[in-house]
């Protein structure tokens, strides 16, 4: 249960950072969409590898 909550928090944090950067700078939608999904994937992968059982 702890791993799932940390996973959701990490993916939400990564998505929030990309959305804030997208609003702070004028990034095209094609680039911000790719960054959004890549950052969520990297966050999920790193958290699952860290908490590997």
C-alpha positions as CSV (number, residue, x, y, z in Angstrom):
1,X,0.0,0.0,0.0
2,X,2.9,2.4,0.8
3,X,4.5,1.8,-2.5
4,X,1.3,2.6,-4.4
5,X,0.8,5.9,-2.5
6,X,4.4,6.9,-3.1
7,X,4.0,6.0,-6.8
8,X,0.9,8.2,-7.2
9,X,2.6,11.1,-5.3
10,X,5.8,10.8,-7.4
11,X,3.9,10.7,-10.7
12,X,1.7,13.7,-9.6
13,X,4.8,15.7,-8.6
14,X,6.4,15.0,-12.0
15,X,3.2,16.0,-13.8
16,X,2.9,19.1,-11.8
17,X,6.4,20.2,-12.5
18,X,5.9,19.8,-16.3
19,X,2.6,21.7,-16.1
20,X,4.1,24.6,-14.1
21,X,7.1,24.8,-16.6
22,X,4.6,24.8,-19.5
23,X,2.8,27.7,-18.0
24,X,5.9,29.6,-17.0
25,X,7.5,29.3,-20.4
26,X,5.9,29.3,-23.8
27,X,6.6,25.7,-24.7
28,X,4.8,24.2,-27.7
29,X,2.1,21.6,-26.9
30,X,4.0,18.9,-28.8
31,X,7.0,19.2,-26.6
32,X,5.1,19.6,-23.3
33,X,3.0,16.5,-24.0
34,X,6.1,14.4,-24.7
35,X,7.7,15.8,-21.5
36,X,4.6,15.1,-19.5
37,X,4.4,11.4,-20.4
38,X,8.2,10.8,-20.2
39,X,8.4,12.4,-16.8
40,X,5.5,10.3,-15.5
41,X,7.2,7.2,-16.9
42,X,10.6,8.1,-15.4
43,X,9.0,8.8,-12.0
44,X,7.1,5.5,-12.0
45,X,10.1,3.5,-13.1
46,X,12.5,5.0,-10.6
47,X,10.0,4.5,-7.7
48,X,9.3,0.9,-8.7
49,X,13.0,0.2,-9.0
50,X,13.7,1.8,-5.6
51,X,11.0,-0.1,-3.8
52,X,11.6,-3.4,-5.5
53,X,10.8,-6.3,-3.3
